Amino acid sequence: MYEGSKTRITNVTSGCFSNIETTSFHSLIPLQAFSITHTITKQLLRKTDTSNRTSRKMGFDDLHSDVKKCVNLRLCNVSGCMTEILEVHADHPSFHVVYVPGNPGIITFYKEFVESLFELFGGTASVSAVGYAGQTEKNWEDGKLFSLQEQIDHKMEFIKGQNIKVPLVLVGHSIGSYISLEMLRRLPKKAVYCIGLYPFLALNLQSKKQSTIVRIAMSRVLSATLSFLVASLGLLPRQVLRLIFKLSVGKSWSNTALEAGCSHLSQYHTMRNVLFMARTEFRKLSETPDWEFMRENQDKIAFMYGIDDHWGPLKMFEEISKQHRALLYQLKGGDTHIVSLY
């Protein structure tokens, strides 16, 4: 979870990268994901329609450009659910990146990610990061619990309500990768690509850590107890709470990430939703992945895997390699899963 170590990209099936070493600012995902998302989308848009070539070329040639805009955090009513959205809009976008986080889906955690991703594309792409229903700072939904399927429907309703007229590129982290695949299934014409970062696509009961979380999430009593204990930390002074987060799970977190953790994870309704969603994740992901769908859409899918990630183990990387020819990135280094509570 937000570990700040070095990572080397050493095996990329597309041949686009070789031995790219990066050091992150508040997590490892941004620099890796930026490079991967940029290159994949560059290849993709060269194959799609030929309109607005000037702005596309500017975006790809002007990597790390000076195009800057403030990221906007807003509350959006999505099918009656108050939802936290981070977004930055391009003046003349060629495509729209929709980012779906892992679980927890505390969207303010990703402010630097969204900001840097927008800058990477030189202002040619709008970016929206969509939080999860029920995982907001305030208890807008009066404690209602949302399942994995309801979160998928929630993301689809967000897309429908935005009237986005340019192609969509779906980017998901962890369980957000699974959600993005389901969105790709439902948006065969609108969504032109799906990128999964450290994807969680199937249970890995060989992992002791994952097995422990499964036992907690599957027990209503344990889930409620853990949520209460975590929420009780919210009674502490903010500086004390920040110190606890920093020393326990957020050693490499930015100030923005620490504030997001303090404001959201210390809320009972948020933790209950995190664990309830996890329960429904485990039930669904105990099923065999839909290899047929991934084979049929292999030209529209890319995954990025880490070496020591028990949520997306290398055996899954190898299985995907056997099943279909999706673009695969394998990372070697000290990262485990990054930007996920699990």
Backbone hydrogen bonds in HBPLUS format (Angstrom, degrees):
<---DONOR---> <-ACCEPTOR-->    atom                        ^
c    i                          cat <-CA-CA->   ^        H-A-AA   ^      H-
h    n   atom  resd res      DA  || num        DHA   H-A  angle D-A-AA Bond
n    s   type  num  typ     dist DA aas  dist angle  dist       angle   num
A0007-THR N   A0022-THR O   3.41 MM  15  5.89 160.3  2.45 156.8 161.8     1
A0022-THR N   A0007-THR O   3.27 MM  15  5.89 160.2  2.31 159.6 165.3     2
A0008-ARG N   A0332-LYS O   2.97 MM 324  5.51 163.9  2.00 157.5 161.7     3
A0332-LYS N   A0008-ARG O   3.08 MM 324  5.51 166.2  2.10 164.9 162.5     4
A0009-ILE N   A0020-ILE O   3.20 MM  11  5.30 167.2  2.22 133.6 136.7     5
A0019-ASN N   A0009-ILE O   2.94 MM  10  5.30 116.3  2.35 152.0 168.3     6
A0330-GLN N   A0011-ASN O   3.00 MM 319  5.34 164.5  2.03 158.7 162.7     7
A0015-GLY N   A0012-VAL O   3.02 MM   3  5.54 150.3  2.11 114.1 122.9     8
A0013-THR N   A0328-LEU O   3.17 MM 315  5.74 167.2  2.19 168.5 170.4     9
A0033-ALA N   A0029-ILE O   2.78 MM   4  5.65 173.4  1.79 178.8 178.7    10
A0034-PHE N   A0030-PRO O   2.72 MM   4  5.76 158.6  1.76 160.5 166.6    11
A0035-SER N   A0031-LEU O   3.26 MM   4  6.33 169.0  2.28 140.4 142.8    12
A0036-ILE N   A0032-GLN O   2.96 MM   4  6.18 170.6  1.97 157.5 160.4    13
A0037-THR N   A0033-ALA O   2.72 MM   4  5.66 167.1  1.74 150.2 154.8    14
A0038-HIS N   A0034-PHE O   2.85 MM   4  5.82 161.3  1.88 147.9 153.9    15
A0039-THR N   A0035-SER O   3.03 MM   4  6.15 168.9  2.04 148.7 151.5    16
A0040-ILE N   A0036-ILE O   2.98 MM   4  6.07 172.8  1.99 157.8 160.2    17
A0041-THR N   A0037-THR O   2.99 MM   4  5.94 164.6  2.02 146.4 151.5    18
A0042-LYS N   A0038-HIS O   2.92 MM   4  5.98 148.8  2.02 142.9 152.2    19
A0043-GLN N   A0039-THR O   3.04 MM   4  6.30 162.0  2.07 151.5 154.7    20
A0044-LEU N   A0040-ILE O   2.87 MM   4  6.07 157.7  1.92 148.2 155.5    21
A0045-LEU N   A0041-THR O   2.86 MM   4  5.96 173.1  1.87 154.8 155.2    22
A0046-ARG N   A0042-LYS O   3.30 MM   4  6.37 139.0  2.48 137.9 147.6    23
A0047-LYS N   A0044-LEU O   2.91 MM   3  5.39 148.5  2.01 110.2 120.0    24
A0056-ARG N   A0052-ASN O   3.33 MM   4  6.61 157.7  2.38 149.0 155.5    25
A0057-LYS N   A0053-ARG O   2.91 MM   4  6.06 167.3  1.92 154.9 158.1    26
A0058-MET N   A0054-THR O   3.03 MM   4  6.24 158.9  2.07 147.8 153.7    27
A0059-GLY N   A0055-SER O   3.04 MM   4  6.20 154.7  2.11 141.6 148.0    28
A0060-PHE N   A0056-ARG O   3.01 MM   4  6.33 155.9  2.07 156.0 161.7    29
A0061-ASP N   A0057-LYS O   2.91 MM   4  5.97 163.2  1.94 155.0 159.6    30
A0062-ASP N   A0058-MET O   3.00 MM   4  5.70 140.4  2.16 139.7 148.6    31
A0072-ASN N   A0087-GLU O   2.80 MM  15  5.29 172.4  1.81 162.5 159.9    32
A0087-GLU N   A0072-ASN O   2.94 MM  15  5.29 149.7  2.03 141.5 151.3    33
A0074-ARG N   A0085-ILE O   2.94 MM  11  5.35 159.6  1.98 151.0 157.8    34
A0085-ILE N   A0074-ARG O   2.87 MM  11  5.35 162.5  1.90 162.8 167.9    35
A0076-CYS N   A0083-THR O   2.76 MM   7  5.05 159.3  1.80 145.5 152.8    36
A0083-THR N   A0076-CYS O   2.80 MM   7  5.05 150.1  1.89 137.3 147.5    37
A0078-VAL N   A0081-CYS O   2.85 MM   3  5.08 169.9  1.86 147.5 144.1    38
A0081-CYS N   A0078-VAL O   2.96 MM   3  5.08 163.1  1.99 110.9 116.2    39
A0131-GLY N   A0084-GLU O   2.99 MM  47  5.30 152.9  2.07 167.2 175.0    40
A0086-LEU N   A0129-ALA O   3.00 MM  43  5.04 167.3  2.02 148.8 152.8    41
A0129-ALA N   A0086-LEU O   2.71 MM  43  5.04 165.8  1.73 158.7 162.0    42
A0088-VAL N   A0127-VAL O   2.97 MM  39  5.49 150.3  2.06 154.1 161.4    43
A0127-VAL N   A0088-VAL O   2.96 MM  39  5.49 165.9  1.98 160.7 165.0    44
A0094-SER N   A0124-THR O   2.69 MM  30  5.64 166.5  1.71 162.5 158.4    45
A0126-SER N   A0095-PHE O   3.30 MM  31  6.78 149.1  2.40 152.8 154.9    46
A0096-HIS N   A0167-PRO O   2.87 MM  71  6.24 155.0  1.93 162.6 169.8    47
A0169-VAL N   A0096-HIS O   2.95 MM  73  6.12 159.3  1.99 146.3 147.5    48
A0097-VAL N   A0126-SER O   2.83 MM  29  6.17 162.2  1.86 166.3 161.6    49
A0128-SER N   A0097-VAL O   2.86 MM  31  6.27 159.2  1.90 164.3 171.5    50
A0098-VAL N   A0169-VAL O   2.98 MM  71  6.29 158.7  2.03 151.8 157.7    51
A0171-VAL N   A0098-VAL O   2.94 MM  73  6.11 170.9  1.95 155.7 155.6    52
A0099-TYR N   A0128-SER O   2.73 MM  29  6.10 167.2  1.75 159.4 164.0    53
A0130-VAL N   A0099-TYR O   3.11 MM  31  6.39 158.9  2.15 174.2 172.8    54
A0100-VAL N   A0171-VAL O   2.81 MM  71  6.26 156.7  1.86 155.2 163.1    55
A0173-HIS N   A0100-VAL O   3.03 MM  73  6.53 150.2  2.13 164.0 170.6    56
A0109-PHE N   A0106-ILE O   3.13 MM   3  5.83 158.0  2.18 118.2 124.9    57
A0110-TYR N   A0107-ILE O   2.99 MM   3  5.68 165.6  2.02 121.2 125.2    58
A0114-VAL N   A0110-TYR O   2.98 MM   4  6.21 168.3  1.99 166.5 166.1    59
A0115-GLU N   A0111-LYS O   3.03 MM   4  6.17 166.7  2.05 153.4 157.7    60
A0116-SER N   A0112-GLU O   2.91 MM   4  5.95 166.6  1.93 149.0 152.7    61
A0117-LEU N   A0113-PHE O   2.91 MM   4  6.01 153.6  1.98 148.7 156.7    62
A0118-PHE N   A0114-VAL O   3.06 MM   4  6.22 158.8  2.10 147.9 152.7    63
A0119-GLU N   A0115-GLU O   3.16 MM   4  6.43 160.1  2.20 144.8 150.2    64
A0120-LEU N   A0116-SER O   2.90 MM   4  6.04 149.5  1.99 144.9 153.2    65
A0122-GLY N   A0119-GLU O   3.03 MM   3  5.20 162.1  2.07 111.0 114.3    66
A0124-THR N   A0121-PHE O   3.09 MM   3  5.65 157.8  2.14 118.0 124.4    67
A0135-GLN N   A0132-TYR O   3.20 MM   3  5.49 163.2  2.23 126.4 127.0    68
A0140-TRP N   A0138-LYS O   2.87 MM   2  5.55 135.3  2.08 105.1  91.6    69
A0142-ASP N   A0139-ASN O   3.35 MM   3  5.55 164.6  2.38 112.5 112.6    70
A0144-LYS N   A0141-GLU O   3.10 MM   3  5.53 161.3  2.13 116.2 122.1    71
A0151-GLN N   A0147-SER O   2.95 MM   4  6.24 144.2  2.08 144.9 155.1    72
A0151-GLN N   A0148-LEU O   3.10 MM   3  5.07 121.0  2.46  93.5 108.6    73
A0152-ILE N   A0148-LEU O   2.98 MM   4  6.33 147.5  2.09 148.9 158.0    74
A0153-ASP N   A0149-GLN O   2.98 MM   4  6.28 165.3  2.00 151.7 155.0    75
A0154-HIS N   A0150-GLU O   2.88 MM   4  5.97 147.7  1.98 136.8 146.5    76
A0155-LYS N   A0151-GLN O   3.05 MM   4  6.31 151.9  2.13 143.4 148.6    77
A0156-MET N   A0152-ILE O   3.08 MM   4  6.40 154.9  2.14 149.5 156.7    78
A0157-GLU N   A0153-ASP O   2.91 MM   4  6.18 154.8  1.98 150.6 157.4    79
A0158-PHE N   A0154-HIS O   3.05 MM   4  6.33 145.5  2.17 141.2 150.6    80
A0159-ILE N   A0155-LYS O   3.11 MM   4  6.43 161.0  2.15 148.1 151.6    81
A0160-LYS N   A0156-MET O   3.00 MM   4  6.29 164.6  2.03 152.0 156.0    82
A0161-GLY N   A0157-GLU O   3.07 MM   4  6.19 145.5  2.20 141.6 149.9    83
A0161-GLY N   A0158-PHE O   3.14 MM   3  5.23 124.0  2.47  96.5 110.6    84
A0162-GLN N   A0159-ILE O   3.16 MM   3  5.41 161.1  2.20 109.3 115.2    85
A0168-LEU N   A0190-LYS O   3.05 MM  22  6.03 170.7  2.06 149.8 149.5    86
A0192-VAL N   A0168-LEU O   2.88 MM  24  5.88 155.3  1.94 156.4 161.2    87
A0170-LEU N   A0193-TYR O   2.87 MM  23  6.13 165.0  1.89 158.0 153.2    88
A0195-ILE N   A0170-LEU O   2.75 MM  25  6.17 160.5  1.79 160.0 166.5    89
A0172-GLY N   A0195-ILE O   2.91 MM  23  6.34 162.8  1.94 165.3 170.6    90
A0197-LEU N   A0172-GLY O   2.76 MM  25  6.05 173.1  1.76 166.4 168.9    91
A0176-GLY N   A0173-HIS O   2.74 MM   3  4.72 142.4  1.88 137.9 130.1    92
A0174-SER N   A0197-LEU O   3.04 MM  23  6.38 158.1  2.08 160.4 164.4    93
A0177-SER N   A0174-SER O   2.91 MM   3  5.48 153.2  1.98 113.4 121.1    94
A0200-PHE N   A0174-SER O   3.15 MM  26  4.61 167.8  2.17 100.5  97.7    95
A0178-TYR N   A0175-ILE O   3.10 MM   3  5.16 119.0  2.49  96.6 110.6    96
A0179-ILE N   A0175-ILE O   3.03 MM   4  6.40 161.5  2.07 150.8 155.8    97
A0180-SER N   A0176-GLY O   2.88 MM   4  5.97 151.3  1.96 136.6 144.7    98
A0181-LEU N   A0177-SER O   2.98 MM   4  6.25 149.2  2.08 143.2 151.0    99
A0182-GLU N   A0178-TYR O   3.06 MM   4  6.41 153.5  2.14 148.4 155.3   100
A0183-MET N   A0179-ILE O   2.92 MM   4  6.24 145.7  2.04 145.5 155.8   101
A0184-LEU N   A0180-SER O   2.85 MM   4  6.12 150.1  1.94 144.9 153.3   102
A0185-ARG N   A0181-LEU O   2.97 MM   4  6.26 146.9  2.08 142.2 151.0   103
A0186-ARG N   A0182-GLU O   3.18 MM   4  6.44 146.0  2.30 138.2 146.1   104
A0187-LEU N   A0183-MET O   2.85 MM   4  5.97 125.0  2.16 142.0 157.5   105
A0191-ALA N   A0187-LEU O   3.00 MM   4  5.49 161.0  2.03 142.4 148.6   106
A0194-CYS N   A0300-LYS O   2.78 MM 106  6.10 144.6  1.91 154.5 165.8   107
A0302-ALA N   A0194-CYS O   2.98 MM 108  6.42 147.1  2.09 159.6 165.7   108
A0196-GLY N   A0302-ALA O   2.81 MM 106  6.23 164.8  1.83 156.4 160.2   109
A0304-MET N   A0196-GLY O   2.79 MM 108  6.16 147.8  1.89 166.5 174.3   110
A0198-TYR N   A0304-MET O   2.74 MM 106  5.58 149.8  1.83 151.7 162.1   111
A0203-LEU N   A0285-LEU O   3.08 MM  82  5.65 152.5  2.15 135.6 131.7   112
A0207-SER N   A0204-ASN O   3.05 MM   3  5.88 166.7  2.06 121.9 126.3   113
A0211-SER N   A0207-SER O   2.98 MM   4  6.15 157.7  2.03 146.2 152.8   114
A0212-THR N   A0208-LYS O   2.97 MM   4  6.17 151.1  2.05 145.5 152.6   115
A0213-ILE N   A0209-LYS O   3.12 MM   4  6.42 160.3  2.16 149.4 153.9   116
A0214-VAL N   A0210-GLN O   2.89 MM   4  6.12 152.6  1.97 148.7 156.9   117
A0215-ARG N   A0211-SER O   3.06 MM   4  6.33 157.3  2.11 145.8 150.5   118
A0216-ILE N   A0212-THR O   3.10 MM   4  6.43 156.9  2.16 148.5 154.5   119
A0217-ALA N   A0213-ILE O   2.86 MM   4  6.00 171.8  1.87 155.2 157.8   120
A0218-MET N   A0214-VAL O   2.90 MM   4  5.93 152.2  1.98 150.0 157.1   121
A0219-SER N   A0216-ILE O   3.19 MM   3  5.40 148.5  2.30 103.4 112.5   122
A0223-SER N   A0219-SER O   2.90 MM   4  6.00 159.5  1.94 149.9 156.3   123
A0224-ALA N   A0220-ARG O   2.96 MM   4  6.05 162.5  1.99 144.9 149.6   124
A0225-THR N   A0221-VAL O   2.92 MM   4  6.08 157.4  1.98 147.3 154.3   125
A0226-LEU N   A0222-LEU O   2.89 MM   4  6.01 168.9  1.90 150.7 153.6   126
A0227-SER N   A0223-SER O   2.96 MM   4  6.06 159.9  2.01 145.5 151.7   127
A0228-PHE N   A0224-ALA O   2.95 MM   4  6.11 152.6  2.02 143.1 150.4   128
A0229-LEU N   A0225-THR O   2.96 MM   4  6.24 159.1  2.01 151.2 156.8   129
A0230-VAL N   A0226-LEU O   2.95 MM   4  6.17 164.9  1.97 154.6 158.2   130
A0231-ALA N   A0227-SER O   2.87 MM   4  5.95 159.9  1.91 144.8 151.4   131
A0232-SER N   A0228-PHE O   2.90 MM   4  6.04 140.3  2.06 142.7 153.0   132
A0233-LEU N   A0230-VAL O   3.07 MM   3  5.54 148.8  2.17 108.2 117.1   133
A0234-GLY N   A0231-ALA O   2.91 MM   3  5.46 150.5  2.00 112.7 121.4   134
A0235-LEU N   A0232-SER O   3.14 MM   3  5.67 166.2  2.16 112.7 117.1   135
A0236-LEU N   A0233-LEU O   3.00 MM   3  5.59 163.0  2.03 117.1 122.6   136
A0240-VAL N   A0237-PRO O   2.99 MM   3  5.36 121.9  2.34 108.4 122.9   137
A0241-LEU N   A0237-PRO O   2.95 MM   4  6.25 160.0  1.99 156.6 163.2   138
A0242-ARG N   A0238-ARG O   2.81 MM   4  6.03 159.3  1.85 153.5 158.9   139
A0243-LEU N   A0239-GLN O   3.06 MM   4  6.21 153.4  2.14 138.0 144.9   140
A0244-ILE N   A0240-VAL O   2.98 MM   4  6.29 154.6  2.04 148.9 155.6   141
A0245-PHE N   A0241-LEU O   3.00 MM   4  6.29 166.3  2.02 155.2 158.0   142
A0246-LYS N   A0242-ARG O   2.86 MM   4  6.01 162.1  1.89 149.8 155.5   143
A0247-LEU N   A0243-LEU O   2.92 MM   4  6.04 159.9  1.97 150.3 154.8   144
A0248-SER N   A0244-ILE O   2.98 MM   4  5.96 144.8  2.10 145.3 154.7   145
A0249-VAL N   A0245-PHE O   2.98 MM   4  5.64 144.1  2.12 140.3 149.9   146
A0250-GLY N   A0245-PHE O   2.69 MM   5  5.48 147.9  1.79 156.5 152.3   147
A0253-TRP N   A0250-GLY O   3.14 MM   3  4.91 163.3  2.17 102.2 107.2   148
A0258-LEU N   A0254-SER O   2.96 MM   4  6.24 159.0  2.00 151.4 157.3   149
A0259-GLU N   A0255-ASN O   2.97 MM   4  6.16 159.4  2.02 148.0 153.0   150
A0260-ALA N   A0256-THR O   3.00 MM   4  6.24 153.8  2.07 144.6 152.1   151
A0261-GLY N   A0257-ALA O   2.92 MM   4  6.19 157.5  1.97 150.0 155.8   152
A0262-CYS N   A0258-LEU O   2.94 MM   4  6.18 161.8  1.97 150.4 155.2   153
A0263-SER N   A0259-GLU O   2.91 MM   4  6.02 159.5  1.96 149.5 155.0   154
A0264-HIS N   A0260-ALA O   3.02 MM   4  5.94 151.1  2.11 146.9 153.0   155
A0265-LEU N   A0261-GLY O   3.01 MM   4  5.24 133.0  2.24 125.3 139.0   156
A0267-GLN N   A0264-HIS O   2.99 MM   3  5.49 151.5  2.07 121.8 122.9   157
A0271-MET N   A0267-GLN O   3.16 MM   4  6.50 168.2  2.17 160.9 162.5   158
A0272-ARG N   A0268-TYR O   2.97 MM   4  6.15 160.7  2.01 155.4 161.2   159
A0273-ASN N   A0269-HIS O   3.11 MM   4  6.19 151.5  2.20 135.6 142.8   160
A0274-VAL N   A0270-THR O   2.84 MM   4  6.13 152.0  1.92 150.9 159.7   161
A0275-LEU N   A0271-MET O   3.03 MM   4  6.23 165.5  2.05 151.7 153.8   162
A0276-PHE N   A0272-ARG O   2.88 MM   4  5.99 152.6  1.95 143.6 152.2   163
A0277-MET N   A0273-ASN O   2.91 MM   4  5.85 165.1  1.93 144.3 149.0   164
A0278-ALA N   A0274-VAL O   3.04 MM   4  6.18 151.2  2.12 136.8 145.5   165
A0279-ARG N   A0275-LEU O   2.92 MM   4  6.16 149.6  2.01 141.5 149.1   166
A0280-THR N   A0276-PHE O   3.17 MM   4  6.55 158.5  2.22 150.5 154.4   167
A0281-GLU N   A0277-MET O   2.84 MM   4  6.10 142.1  1.98 145.2 157.4   168
A0282-PHE N   A0278-ALA O   2.94 MM   4  6.19 162.5  1.97 156.7 158.9   169
A0283-ARG N   A0279-ARG O   3.20 MM   4  6.50 153.7  2.27 143.8 150.6   170
A0284-LYS N   A0280-THR O   3.08 MM   4  6.19 163.9  2.11 143.3 147.5   171
A0285-LEU N   A0281-GLU O   2.76 MM   4  5.85 169.0  1.77 162.3 166.0   172
A0287-GLU N   A0284-LYS O   3.17 MM   3  5.91 164.8  2.20 116.4 120.9   173
A0291-TRP N   A0289-PRO O   2.91 MM   2  5.67 124.1  2.23 111.3  94.9   174
A0294-MET N   A0290-ASP O   3.28 MM   4  6.63 160.9  2.32 148.3 153.5   175
A0295-ARG N   A0291-TRP O   2.80 MM   4  6.04 151.1  1.88 152.3 160.6   176
A0296-GLU N   A0292-GLU O   2.94 MM   4  6.17 159.0  1.99 150.0 155.5   177
A0297-ASN N   A0293-PHE O   3.07 MM   4  6.25 132.4  2.31 139.0 151.3   178
A0298-GLN N   A0295-ARG O   3.39 MM   3  5.01 164.2  2.42 106.4 103.7   179
A0300-LYS N   A0297-ASN O   2.85 MM   3  5.43 163.0  1.88 122.8 127.7   180
A0327-LEU N   A0301-ILE O   3.23 MM  26  6.52 146.0  2.35 156.9 148.8   181
A0303-PHE N   A0327-LEU O   2.85 MM  24  6.35 153.8  1.92 163.5 171.8   182
A0329-TYR N   A0303-PHE O   2.83 MM  26  6.14 145.0  1.95 151.8 162.3   183
A0305-TYR N   A0329-TYR O   2.70 MM  24  5.99 172.3  1.71 165.6 165.1   184
A0331-LEU N   A0305-TYR O   2.76 MM  26  6.00 154.5  1.82 152.6 161.5   185
A0316-MET N   A0313-PRO O   2.97 MM   3  5.52 137.5  2.15 110.8 121.4   186
A0317-PHE N   A0313-PRO O   3.30 MM   4  6.75 151.5  2.38 140.8 148.9   187
A0318-GLU N   A0314-LEU O   2.82 MM   4  6.10 158.3  1.86 151.5 156.5   188
A0319-GLU N   A0315-LYS O   2.91 MM   4  6.06 147.1  2.02 134.8 144.1   189
A0320-ILE N   A0316-MET O   2.90 MM   4  6.09 161.9  1.93 152.3 156.1   190
A0321-SER N   A0317-PHE O   3.04 MM   4  6.27 151.9  2.12 141.7 149.8   191
A0322-LYS N   A0318-GLU O   3.09 MM   4  6.39 141.4  2.24 139.9 149.4   192
A0322-LYS N   A0319-GLU O   3.12 MM   3  5.12 123.4  2.45  93.6 107.6   193
A0323-GLN N   A0319-GLU O   2.92 MM   4  6.14 154.3  1.99 149.6 157.1   194
A0324-HIS N   A0320-ILE O   3.01 MM   4  6.01 173.3  2.01 157.7 157.8   195
